[in-house]
Amino acid sequence: MYICGLITTIGELNINLNNLPTINFIESLNDYIYKMDTDLKIKKTKIFLFISLLLLGEIFLFIIFEKIPLLSSFYFLCLCWLLALFFLKLNILLDRSLLYVYFFIILYFFLMLLNIYDIDFQWFLSEILPVFITISIYTYFIKVKDFKGLAITSFISLIFIFISLITSIIGLNKYPLAARELAGALAVEGDYALIDYYRNIGIGSYGFFSCVAFMVPVIVYQIKKNKGVLKTFLIVLLIFMLLGLVRAQYTTQLMIGIMGLILAMGGTKRLKTSIVFVFLLLLIIIFTPRSFISDLIASFSNIFSGTVLQERLYDLSIAINQEFGSTDTHAGMRAARLPFLLNEFSKSPIIGGGESTGHVFWLDRLSMYGLIGIIPWILIITYQIKFNLKNLNQEFKFYYLISIIAFIALGFFKNMSGKEIFMSIFLIIPGLNYLDYLYKPQINKIKKNKYNYNLYANE
């Protein structure tokens, strides 16, 4: 009797135990752990986004950041970014995109140790560090699939650039030659006080206006694609970009910006028409008497009366009338650099050792460091192009390639110093492909509290 009662009690107890919300408790615990993990990831993401915006602010919003201790130091902010990667996302530092940069560093240091290259460490750091930081930022956003973060970074960069264009135009109205002086003349003279003054009042440097020229095609693409307030902002930005290039009086950058604008306006739908137009234009230039082209450029130069642009264009009109190789004009002297550097390169094409003019980026490096020295650059740039062409929006690729061609072309005419150049070509320009994520959801709910972070905004 007692035994039967005990069995009945145990049975009832078992039923009660089965009725306990054990499964619900475990599911709740899993959801809580998942939420903690998600919150931690979000906090990490915010840290990286915050540091990247500080870096972009230091580079493009100099009128503000020049006045803030520590935040005005590019090297300090780079250190913060590298420490964040090391402690929170170490695998980014091992990504293939950065291996080519490591190859660049190791190769140059090895050749320096062998006394084959005589390189100033400060120069080397100023050239390779911006490339490394820029590619690591872009790689981070892509690898963690934080496309919205990349969109925010790129768009805020446009706001920074817009503000700096306004301050530059205002400053250049008072100091018309300031941007040209910031290209290097003041640094050579050691007048760092004047450099700081120009930066503090918001006047952009050579690198700033170079990156503005590269960005014209992708801005045109976004203008075509967007509507409303964003479209209006981008149109105003484009106007200020072109006006800024004129006021800065960098002839080559202005020409690159205008050519990029023309090709981008044609777009992919009128690509054949654009190619035919450029081909016909070249034929006209080739078969038209030089005196006529010279007079046309001289007349065009009067639009920019009283500026360096007028001087450069008028100088070009004179050079066209002279024999090839004449160095009587500024344009003639610039043209003479090309055969000089090619001759220097031919003396030692493998390891270099030739002279540098300091004005023709790619050929200067060929002359100084030979084919061995230029290979890392080729690997870095070609990898970035191939990677982006696999991942960018199909229509965006055309405008991206125009920007890349403009970047490469500038290096055959001018120097490419300045961290702004690398930050724009390796981060902001491809990053503008993801601008859709500003107003379209990146995270799409698929099951309970799990999300798919790898859905393109257009899909």
N, C-alpha and C positions, 0 to 999 in steps of 0.2 A: 504493500500500500504506500509506504513512505518512499520506496524506490520509484514507483510509478509517478508519485507527485514530483519527485526530484527531476525525473526525465522530462515531465511536462513543463516544469519551471525552466529547465535548460533550453527546451525547445522554444519557449516563449522568449527567453533571453536572446537566442539566436535570431529570432525574428526581429526583435528590437534592434540588434546589432546590424542586421541587414538593412533595416530601415534608416540607419544613420546616414547622413549625406556625405559619405566618404568620397565617392567619386566626384561630387560637386566640389568638395574641399580640395582635392588634388587638382582639379581643373582650375579652380580659383588661384591656387598656389602657382600653377604653371603660368596663368595669365599675369599674376603679379610679378613673377620673375621676368617674364617677357617684357612687361611694362618697364621694369627697372632697367633691363638691358636696352630697351628702346630709348628711354630717357637718358641713359648714359651716352648712347650713340648721338642723340640730339645735342647733348651738352658738348661732346667732342666736336661735332659739326660746327656748333656756334663758335667754339674757340678758334678753329681753323678759318672760318669765315671772318671773324673779327680781326685776326692778325693779317689776313690777306687784304682786307679793306684798309688797315693801317698802312701797309706797304704801298698800296695804290694811292693812298692819300699823300704819303711822303713824296711820291713820284709826280703826281698830277695835280695835287691841290697845295702847291708849295707856298702860296700866300698865307695859308693857315698853319701848315705843319712846320714851316721854317721858324716859327715863333714858339714852338712847343719843345721844351727840353726832352731829350731821348727820342721822341717821335720824329724829330728832324734828322735822325741818324739812320741812314739806310742800312748800315752794317748792324746796328743794334736790332732793328726789326727783322733782318735776315736771321740773326742769331735766335730770336724768339721763334721764328717759323721753323728753323732747323731743330730746335729743342722740342717743339710740339710734335714734329714728325718722329723724332727719335723715341720719345716716350709714349706717344699715343698711336702712331701709325707708321711703324718702322718699315713695313713692307713696301711703302711708297718709295723709300730711298733705295730699294733694290729693284725697282721697276726697270724694264728694258729701255724705256725712253731716257732714263738718266745714266744708263751704262755708257752711252756714247759720250756723255759729258765727262764721266769718270775717265774714259779713254783719252779724251782731250787733255785733261789735267795730268794724268800719269805720263802720257807721251811727251808733253812739253816739259814736265819736271825732269824726266829721264834725260831728255836732250840738253836740258840746262845743266844737269850734273856732269854730263860728258863734255861740257863747254862747247857744244855745237850751237846752241842758242844762247844769246846774251840778252835776257829779258828782265826788265824792271818788274819786280814782284807787284808793286802797286798797280802798274799798267795791266798786268796779267789778271789781277784780282778784279779790277774794274771792268774787264772785258768778259771774263768767264762767270763771275758770281751772279750778275743779272740773268744770264742765260740759264744757269742752274736753278735759281730761285723761281724764275718764271715757269720753266717746264715742270718743276716739282709742284707748283700751285695748280697748274692745269691738270697734271696727272692725278693729283689728289682728288679733285672734284669729279673727274671722269671715272676713276677707279672705284670710288665709294658711291658712285651714281648719284651724287648730290647735284643734279642738273639745275635745280632751282637756286642753289647756292652759287653756282657758276653764272646763272642768269643775273642774279642780284649783283654779284661782283662786277660783271661786265657793264651792267646798266649804271651802277653807281660810278664806275670809271668814266662813263660818258658825261655824267653830271659834273664830276670833278674837272674833266677836260673842258666842258662848256663854261664853267666858272673861270677857269684859267685863261680861256680864249678871250673872255670879256675883260679880265684884268690886264691881259697882254695887250689887247688893242688900245685900252685906255693908257697904259704905260708907254706904248710905242708912239702914241700921238704926242707925248711929251719928249720921249727919247727915241727918235726914229731908228737909230742904228744900234739900239741896245741888244736886240736879238742876234744881230750879226757879231757884235762884240762878245756876246756870251758863247759864240761858237768856238772860242779858243784864244782869241787875241788877248783878252783880259787875264786869262790864266797864264799865258806865256809871259806877260808883263808883270805878273805877280800881284795884280790889283784885285785881291780877293775881297776887299771892302766894298768895291763897286759891284762885284758879282753878287755879294750878299744883299746889297741894296736893291739891285734889279730883281732878285728873287723875292725879297720881302715885299715889294710892291706888285708882285704877281706877273712878271714878264717871263714868258717861256723861253727855253733855250733851243739850241740846234736840234737836239734829240726830240724835244716836245713837238716842234713843227714838222719834223720828219715823220713821226708816227701819225700826226694829223693827216698828212698826205696819203699814207698807206691806208688809212681807215675810210677814205671817201667811198670806195666801191661798196663796202658792206653796209655803210649808212644808207646809200642809195637803195640797196636791196630791202632794208628794213622800212624805208619810206614807202616803197612800192607795196610792201606786204601788209603794213599796219594801217589802222584807221584812228580817227578821233584824236584825243589829247596826245597820245604817244607819237602819232604821225606828225602832228603839229610841232611837237618838241624836236623831233628828228630833222624836220625841214629847217627850223630855226638854227639848230646845231650845224647843219651842213652849210648854211649861209655864213655863219660865224667862222667855220673852218676855212672856207675859201677866202673870206675877208682877212682872217688871221694870217694866212699864207701870203697874201698880198702885202699886208702891213709889216710882216717879218722880213720881207725883201730877200727871201731865199729863192733864187730863180729856179734852180733844179727841182726843188720840192714843189714849187708852184706848178711847174710844167707837168710833173708826175701826178699831182692832184687833179689837174685839168684833164689829162689823158685818161686817168682812172674814172673821172666823172663821165666822160664821153662814152667810154666802153661800157660802163655800168648802166648808163641811160639806155643804151641799145639793148642790153640784156640778152638772155639766151634765145628768146624768140626771134630777135633780129640779129643773131650772131653772124650769119652769112652776110647780111647787109653791112654790118660793122667791119667785117674783114675786107669786103670789097671796097668800102669807103677808105680804109687805111691803105690798101694796096694802090688805089687810084691816087690818093694823096701823095704817096711815095713816088709814083710815076711822075706826077706833076712837079714835085720838088726836083727830081733827077733831070727832067728834060726842060725845065724852065730856066732861062738865063739867070746866072748867079746875080747879076746886077739888079734884076727885077725883084728877086727874093730879098736881097740886101736892102733895097729901098722900102719894101713892104715891112720888114722887121723894124727898120729905122722909124717908119711912120707909126707903127704899132707901139714903139717904145715911148712915144710922146704921151700916151695915156697915163703913164706913171711918172709924169714930169716931176723933176726934183728929187727923185729917189735913186737908190742903188739899182733897183730893177731897170730903170731907164738906162743907166750907165751900162749895165751888163747886156741888155738887149741891143743897144746901139753899138757896143763893142763887138757883139756877135755879128751884126750887120757888116761891120768893117772886115772882120775876120773871113767872112764868106767870100768877099771879093779878092782876098789875098791867096797866094799859093799855099798848098798844104805843107805844113811844117814850119810856117812862119810863126815867130814868137813875139811879134810886135804888139799883139793885143792880149788881153787877159784870156779870151777864149782860145787864142793860138797857143798860149803857154799851157793851158789846161790840156789841150789836145796833144801837146808835145810830151806830156807825162806818160801817155800810153806806150809809145815806142820805147821810151827810156826804161820803163818798168819791165816791159817784155824782154828787152835786151839784158837787163839785170837778172831776170829769171833764167834766161838761156845760159848764163854763165855757170849756174849750179841748180839745175831744175829739180833735183831730188831733195836736198836738204836746205836749199836757199843760201842765205848769207849776203844777199844783195842789199842795195839801198832802198829807202822808203821815202815817198814824197809826203806821206801823212794826209793825202787827199783822195786816194783811190783805194778804198777798203780792200777789195778782193785782190787786185793786182799788187798792192803793197804787201799783202800777206804771202802771195806767191813769190814775190821777190825776196822777202826776208826769210821765209820758212819753207819755201819749196813745196813740192807736191805732198811731202809727208805732213807738213804743217797745215795744209788746206783740207786734207782728207777728213779730220774730225768735224770741220764745219759742214762738209758735204754730207756726212753721215747724220749729223744732228738735224739738219734742215730737211733732207730727204725722208728721214723717219717721221718727222712731224707732218710733212705733207701727205705721205702715204697713210699714216694713221688717221688723219683728219678726213681724207677723201673716202675712207671706209665708213666713217661715222657721221659725217655732216649731212644735213638735208641736201637732197639731190640738186635743188635749184640754187641753194646757197653756195655750192661748190664753185660755180662759175665766178662769183664775186670774190670768194676767198682766194681763188687762183690769181685774179687780177691784183689783189693786194700783195700776194707772194711775189708775183713778177715785178711789181713796183719796188718791193723791198730788195730783191736781188739786183734789179737794174740800178737802184741808187748806189749800190756798192761798186759799180763800175764807173761811176761819175764822181762820187763824193765819198768822204769818210762816213762811218756809221757809228760814231761814238754816242754814248748816252743810253742809260738803262731804259728810258722811255721806248726806244726803238724795239728792244727785245720783249719788253712787257706787252707791247701792242701786238706784235706779229705772232708771238707764241701763246698769248693768253686772251687778250681782249677781242681780237678779230675773230678767232675761232669760237670764242665764248659767246659772241653775239648770235651765233647759230641757235642758241638755247633760250633766246629772249622770250619765246612762247611761254616758258615756265613761270613767268611773272604773273600771268593771268589764266593759265590753264593748269589743272592739277597734275602734279608729278606723281603723288602717291595714290594709287588706285586700290581700293579695298577689294580683296578677292575671297577671303575666307576668315570669318571671325575677326580677330585682331591682327591678322597677318597682311602684309602689304607687298606689292610688287614695285620695286624702285626702278625697274628697268624698262618702263613704258615711255615711249617718246610722246611728247605733248600733242603732236598732231594726230596721233592714232586714236 
